[in-house]
Protein backbone atom coordinates (compact mmCIF):
# COMPACT_ATOMS: atom_id res chain seq x y z
CA UNK A 1 0.00 0.00 0.00
CA UNK A 2 1.96 2.97 -1.19
CA UNK A 3 1.48 6.60 -1.99
CA UNK A 4 -0.67 8.70 -4.18
CA UNK A 5 -1.14 6.05 -6.88
CA UNK A 6 -2.89 3.76 -4.40
CA UNK A 7 -4.99 6.62 -3.07
CA UNK A 8 -6.05 7.57 -6.59
CA UNK A 9 -6.88 3.96 -7.41
CA UNK A 10 -9.05 3.72 -4.28
CA UNK A 11 -11.16 6.67 -5.41
CA UNK A 12 -11.27 5.36 -8.98
CA UNK A 13 -12.69 2.03 -7.85
CA UNK A 14 -15.19 3.90 -5.68
CA UNK A 15 -16.35 5.82 -8.76
CA UNK A 16 -16.94 2.61 -10.70
CA UNK A 17 -18.97 1.09 -7.87
CA UNK A 18 -21.05 4.25 -7.63
CA UNK A 19 -21.73 4.03 -11.36
CA UNK A 20 -22.80 0.40 -11.02
CA UNK A 21 -25.23 1.45 -8.28
CA UNK A 22 -26.98 3.57 -10.94
CA UNK A 23 -27.35 0.65 -13.33
CA UNK A 24 -30.84 -0.62 -14.06
CA UNK A 25 -31.97 -2.83 -11.14
CA UNK A 26 -32.46 -5.97 -13.24
CA UNK A 27 -28.88 -5.70 -14.55
CA UNK A 28 -27.17 -4.47 -11.38
CA UNK A 29 -24.56 -6.84 -9.90
CA UNK A 30 -24.72 -5.43 -6.36
CA UNK A 31 -26.31 -2.70 -4.29
CA UNK A 32 -24.06 0.09 -3.04
CA UNK A 33 -25.85 3.22 -1.77
CA UNK A 34 -22.69 4.33 0.04
CA UNK A 35 -20.16 4.62 -2.79
CA UNK A 36 -21.59 7.89 -4.11
CA UNK A 37 -21.05 9.55 -0.71
CA UNK A 38 -17.30 8.98 -1.07
CA UNK A 39 -17.07 11.05 -4.24
CA UNK A 40 -16.55 14.77 -4.76
CA UNK A 41 -15.90 17.15 -7.64
CA UNK A 42 -16.37 16.00 -11.21
CA UNK A 43 -16.74 12.32 -10.23
CA UNK A 44 -19.70 13.09 -7.97
CA UNK A 45 -21.24 15.26 -10.69
CA UNK A 46 -20.96 12.50 -13.29
CA UNK A 47 -22.59 9.93 -11.00
CA UNK A 48 -25.48 12.25 -10.12
CA UNK A 49 -26.45 13.11 -13.70
CA UNK A 50 -27.83 10.46 -16.05
CA UNK A 51 -26.74 12.20 -19.26
CA UNK A 52 -23.25 12.68 -17.88
CA UNK A 53 -23.08 8.97 -17.01
CA UNK A 54 -24.18 8.02 -20.52
CA UNK A 55 -21.45 10.20 -22.02
CA UNK A 56 -18.77 9.12 -19.57
CA UNK A 57 -19.14 5.35 -19.83
CA UNK A 58 -18.08 5.00 -23.51
CA UNK A 59 -15.14 7.34 -22.94
CA UNK A 60 -14.00 5.27 -19.97
CA UNK A 61 -14.30 2.07 -22.01
CA UNK A 62 -12.16 3.55 -24.77
CA UNK A 63 -9.49 4.61 -22.27
CA UNK A 64 -9.47 1.35 -20.28
CA UNK A 65 -11.31 -1.47 -22.09
CA UNK A 66 -12.98 -3.88 -19.71
CA UNK A 67 -11.83 -2.09 -16.56
CA UNK A 68 -15.33 -1.13 -15.41
CA UNK A 69 -16.64 -4.63 -16.06
CA UNK A 70 -13.71 -6.24 -14.29
CA UNK A 71 -14.10 -4.10 -11.17
CA UNK A 72 -17.85 -4.53 -10.78
CA UNK A 73 -17.70 -8.28 -11.47
CA UNK A 74 -14.90 -8.79 -8.97
CA UNK A 75 -16.88 -6.74 -6.43
CA UNK A 76 -19.84 -9.10 -6.81
CA UNK A 77 -17.62 -12.20 -6.65
CA UNK A 78 -15.92 -10.98 -3.48
CA UNK A 79 -19.26 -9.97 -1.94
CA UNK A 80 -20.53 -13.52 -2.46
CA UNK A 81 -17.39 -15.09 -0.97
CA UNK A 82 -17.58 -12.78 2.05
CA UNK A 83 -21.27 -13.39 2.61
CA UNK A 84 -20.73 -17.16 2.50
CA UNK A 85 -18.00 -16.91 5.14
CA UNK A 86 -20.02 -14.66 7.45
CA UNK A 87 -23.19 -16.72 7.17
CA UNK A 88 -20.98 -19.67 8.17
CA UNK A 89 -20.29 -17.99 11.51
CA UNK A 90 -17.09 -15.94 11.12
CA UNK A 91 -17.32 -12.84 13.36
CA UNK A 92 -14.08 -11.00 12.55
CA UNK A 93 -13.22 -9.23 9.29
CA UNK A 94 -9.89 -7.70 8.28
CA UNK A 95 -9.77 -5.55 5.15
CA UNK A 96 -6.25 -4.91 3.86
CA UNK A 97 -5.76 -1.77 1.79
CA UNK A 98 -9.41 -0.98 2.52
CA UNK A 99 -9.44 2.24 0.50
CA UNK A 100 -13.01 3.20 -0.31
CA UNK A 101 -14.39 -0.28 0.41
CA UNK A 102 -18.02 0.10 1.47
CA UNK A 103 -18.77 -3.50 2.49
CA UNK A 104 -18.81 -2.74 6.24
CA UNK A 105 -21.53 -0.15 5.61
CA UNK A 106 -23.68 -1.72 2.90
CA UNK A 107 -23.64 -5.49 3.51
CA UNK A 108 -26.16 -6.78 6.03
CA UNK A 109 -23.88 -9.72 6.89
CA UNK A 110 -21.24 -7.28 8.21
CA UNK A 111 -23.50 -5.36 10.57
CA UNK A 112 -22.91 -7.68 13.51
CA UNK A 113 -19.18 -8.44 13.20
CA UNK A 114 -15.97 -6.69 14.26
CA UNK A 115 -14.05 -5.13 11.37
CA UNK A 116 -10.52 -3.80 11.04
CA UNK A 117 -9.80 -1.59 8.01
CA UNK A 118 -6.07 -1.22 7.28
CA UNK A 119 -4.72 1.45 4.95
CA UNK A 120 -2.45 4.46 4.72
CA UNK A 121 -3.42 7.29 7.08
CA UNK A 122 -4.13 9.78 4.27
CA UNK A 123 -6.60 7.37 2.63
CA UNK A 124 -8.41 6.81 5.92
CA UNK A 125 -8.56 10.53 6.61
CA UNK A 126 -10.16 11.12 3.21
CA UNK A 127 -12.70 8.36 3.85
CA UNK A 128 -13.53 9.69 7.31
CA UNK A 129 -14.03 13.17 5.86
CA UNK A 130 -16.76 11.81 3.59
CA UNK A 131 -18.44 9.21 5.81
CA UNK A 132 -17.73 10.61 9.27
CA UNK A 133 -16.43 8.47 12.11
CA UNK A 134 -17.00 4.75 11.56
CA UNK A 135 -19.41 2.82 13.80
CA UNK A 136 -17.94 1.26 16.94
CA UNK A 137 -17.70 -2.18 15.31
CA UNK A 138 -15.35 -0.78 12.62
CA UNK A 139 -11.81 0.22 13.51
CA UNK A 140 -9.54 2.18 11.18
CA UNK A 141 -5.96 0.98 11.59
CA UNK A 142 -3.31 3.18 9.93
CA UNK A 143 -0.69 0.84 8.51
CA UNK A 144 1.98 0.43 5.87
CA UNK A 145 2.54 -3.28 5.43
CA UNK A 146 5.86 -2.70 3.70
CA UNK A 147 7.17 -1.43 7.06
CA UNK A 148 5.04 -3.18 9.71
CA UNK A 149 4.33 -6.93 10.09
CA UNK A 150 0.64 -7.65 9.66
CA UNK A 151 0.38 -9.81 12.77
CA UNK A 152 1.86 -7.12 14.99
CA UNK A 153 -0.37 -4.42 13.53
CA UNK A 154 -3.52 -6.47 14.09
CA UNK A 155 -2.54 -7.63 17.58
CA UNK A 156 -2.00 -4.02 18.64
CA UNK A 157 -5.41 -3.12 17.21
CA UNK A 158 -7.21 -5.79 19.25
CA UNK A 159 -7.70 -8.50 16.63
CA UNK A 160 -8.01 -11.99 18.17
CA UNK A 161 -5.80 -14.34 16.13
CA UNK A 162 -7.34 -17.33 17.92
CA UNK A 163 -10.77 -16.76 16.37
CA UNK A 164 -11.77 -17.45 12.73
CA UNK A 165 -11.34 -14.40 10.54
CA UNK A 166 -12.35 -13.29 7.08
CA UNK A 167 -9.51 -11.41 5.38
CA UNK A 168 -10.16 -9.33 2.25
CA UNK A 169 -7.24 -8.26 0.08
CA UNK A 170 -8.79 -6.63 -2.99
CA UNK A 171 -6.68 -4.70 -5.48
CA UNK A 172 -3.65 -4.80 -3.16
CA UNK A 173 -1.21 -7.63 -3.92
CA UNK A 174 0.16 -6.13 -7.15
CA UNK A 175 1.27 -2.99 -5.30
CA UNK A 176 3.31 -4.84 -2.67
CA UNK A 177 6.69 -6.58 -2.81
CA UNK A 178 6.50 -10.35 -3.14
CA UNK A 179 7.85 -10.94 0.38
CA UNK A 180 5.08 -8.81 1.88
CA UNK A 181 2.36 -10.63 -0.06
CA UNK A 182 3.77 -13.98 1.01
CA UNK A 183 3.73 -12.78 4.63
CA UNK A 184 0.03 -11.96 4.24
CA UNK A 185 -0.60 -15.49 2.96
CA UNK A 186 1.37 -16.92 5.87
CA UNK A 187 -0.56 -14.90 8.43
CA UNK A 188 -3.91 -15.87 6.91
CA UNK A 189 -2.85 -19.53 6.93
CA UNK A 190 -1.91 -19.32 10.61
CA UNK A 191 -5.47 -18.39 11.60
CA UNK A 192 -7.91 -20.99 12.98
CA UNK A 193 -9.92 -23.37 10.84
CA UNK A 194 -12.91 -21.63 9.30
CA UNK A 195 -10.89 -18.54 8.39
CA UNK A 196 -10.89 -17.34 4.80
CA UNK A 197 -8.66 -15.15 2.62
CA UNK A 198 -10.29 -13.49 -0.39
CA UNK A 199 -7.82 -11.78 -2.69
CA UNK A 200 -7.25 -10.46 -6.15
CA UNK A 201 -3.99 -10.97 -8.00
CA UNK A 202 -2.37 -10.36 -11.37
CA UNK A 203 -1.13 -13.33 -13.39
CA UNK A 204 2.65 -13.01 -13.60
CA UNK A 205 2.52 -12.75 -17.40
CA UNK A 206 0.71 -9.41 -17.09
CA UNK A 207 3.80 -7.78 -15.58
CA UNK A 208 5.94 -8.70 -18.59
CA UNK A 209 3.30 -8.15 -21.27
CA UNK A 210 4.44 -5.31 -23.59
CA UNK A 211 0.80 -4.26 -24.02
CA UNK A 212 0.52 -3.74 -20.26
CA UNK A 213 3.87 -2.01 -19.81
CA UNK A 214 2.28 1.42 -19.55
CA UNK A 215 -0.10 0.31 -16.81
CA UNK A 216 2.62 -1.56 -14.94
CA UNK A 217 4.78 1.55 -14.92
CA UNK A 218 1.97 4.03 -14.23
CA UNK A 219 0.45 2.09 -11.34
CA UNK A 220 3.69 0.76 -9.92
CA UNK A 221 2.65 -2.89 -10.07
CA UNK A 222 5.28 -5.15 -8.51
CA UNK A 223 3.95 -8.65 -7.90
CA UNK A 224 2.09 -11.26 -9.89
CA UNK A 225 1.62 -15.02 -9.65
CA UNK A 226 1.46 -17.90 -12.07
CA UNK A 227 -2.17 -19.10 -11.80
CA UNK A 228 -1.19 -22.77 -12.14
CA UNK A 229 1.08 -22.39 -9.11
CA UNK A 230 -1.45 -20.74 -6.82
CA UNK A 231 -2.89 -23.94 -5.27
CA UNK A 232 0.59 -25.13 -4.30
CA UNK A 233 1.73 -21.70 -3.14
CA UNK A 234 -1.30 -21.24 -0.90
CA UNK A 235 -1.10 -24.82 0.41
CA UNK A 236 2.45 -24.09 1.52
CA UNK A 237 1.03 -21.32 3.72
CA UNK A 238 -1.75 -23.46 5.23
CA UNK A 239 -4.46 -22.36 2.78
CA UNK A 240 -6.63 -24.35 0.37
CA UNK A 241 -7.70 -22.68 -2.87
CA UNK A 242 -11.49 -23.10 -2.81
CA UNK A 243 -12.41 -21.03 -5.84
CA UNK A 244 -10.94 -18.80 -8.52
CA UNK A 245 -12.75 -16.30 -10.72
CA UNK A 246 -11.54 -15.43 -14.23
CA UNK A 247 -13.04 -13.14 -16.87
CA UNK A 248 -14.67 -16.15 -18.56
CA UNK A 249 -16.33 -17.17 -15.30
CA UNK A 250 -17.61 -13.64 -14.76
CA UNK A 251 -19.21 -13.74 -18.20
CA UNK A 252 -20.69 -17.21 -17.80
CA UNK A 253 -21.84 -17.09 -14.18
CA UNK A 254 -22.57 -13.43 -13.46
CA UNK A 255 -23.37 -11.68 -16.72
CA UNK A 256 -24.99 -14.26 -19.00
CA UNK A 257 -27.75 -15.21 -16.51
CA UNK A 258 -28.95 -11.59 -16.44
CA UNK A 259 -28.32 -11.13 -20.19
CA UNK A 260 -25.87 -8.32 -19.64
CA UNK A 261 -23.31 -7.49 -22.29
CA UNK A 262 -20.28 -6.09 -20.50
CA UNK A 263 -16.63 -6.12 -21.48
CA UNK A 264 -14.37 -7.57 -18.76
CA UNK A 265 -10.60 -7.20 -18.55
CA UNK A 266 -8.50 -10.37 -18.59
CA UNK A 267 -5.62 -9.17 -16.40
CA UNK A 268 -6.83 -10.01 -12.89
CA UNK A 269 -8.24 -12.93 -10.94
CA UNK A 270 -10.10 -13.40 -7.67
CA UNK A 271 -8.98 -16.26 -5.43
CA UNK A 272 -10.84 -17.62 -2.40
CA UNK A 273 -8.65 -19.60 0.01
CA UNK A 274 -9.77 -21.34 3.18
CA UNK A 275 -8.01 -22.51 6.34
CA UNK A 276 -8.76 -26.06 7.47
Secondary structure, DSSP 8 states (H G I E B T S, - for coil): --HHHHHHHHHHHHHHHHHHTTS-TTT-S---SSGGGG--HHHHHHHH-HHHHHHHHHHHHHHSTTHHHHHHHHHHHHHHHHHHHHHTT--EEEEET-TT--HHHH-GGGTTSEEEEEE-HHHHHHHHHHH-S--TTEEEEE--TTTS-HHHHHHHTT--TTS--EEEE-S-GGGS-HHHHHHHHHHHHHS-TT-EEEEEE-BHHHHH-GGGHHHHHHHT----B-GGGHHHHHHTTTEEEEEEE-HHHIIIIIIGGGT------SS-EEEEEEE-
